[in-house]
Amino acid sequence: MFAAISSSANVHTAIRLPDWSGVRGGDAKKDDTTATPSSTTAAGGSTQNLSEDQLKQLESLRKRDREVRAHEAAHQAAAGGLARGGASFSYQRGPDGQQYAIGGEVNIDTSPVSGNPAATLAKAATIARAALAPAEPSGQDRQVAARAGQMAAQALAELTLQHANPSDSGKEKTGLFKTVEAADRDRPTAIDLYA
């Protein structure tokens, strides 16, 4: 699940992992901190007073915490300047009293670059790379990448149109378009089948 957040003309998309608040025990909360849990309890004690089930749950939460942080770090690194702030996480309190990340998100600017399809094309490629950066992209990550592909296709169509119609963009035809135009001038406008 990702959230689209609108702020004036800019659209931001959050790429995030599912919230695992259904994991047994503890309560879930959302926070922007990046501190990692320690092996001691909130009171500074150890985990030696925990039952076998609690120790299993604790190991599961620690594993999930590592996965979530690595997943969001991959998004953050690949997004570069498109990332809006750091990763934010949803936490669950473990049986040791510590908070463990069970979900997270990185907000990424997914708006096209107004009036510049070439820049939009480059931005779409960065968005797709950021969405698919983790080792195991989520379904939401894949949806963001698909939308980036659509944005790239639109930008490419606009670029093609600009090159095909230079009068619309004020640019001179180059390359293939210039060659095709010259060939069209040399062709007769009508074909006489009875000659």
Secondary structure, DSSP 8 states (H G I E B T S, - for coil): ---EEEETTEEEEEEE----TTSSSS-EEEE-------SS-TTS--STTS-HHHHHHHHHHHHHHHHHHHHHHHHHHHHGGGB-S--EEEEEE-TTS-EEEEEEEEEEE----TT-HHHHHHHHHHHHHHHT-SSS--HHHHHHHHHHHHHHHHHHHHHHHHHH-HHHHT----HHHHHHHHHHHHS-SS--TT-
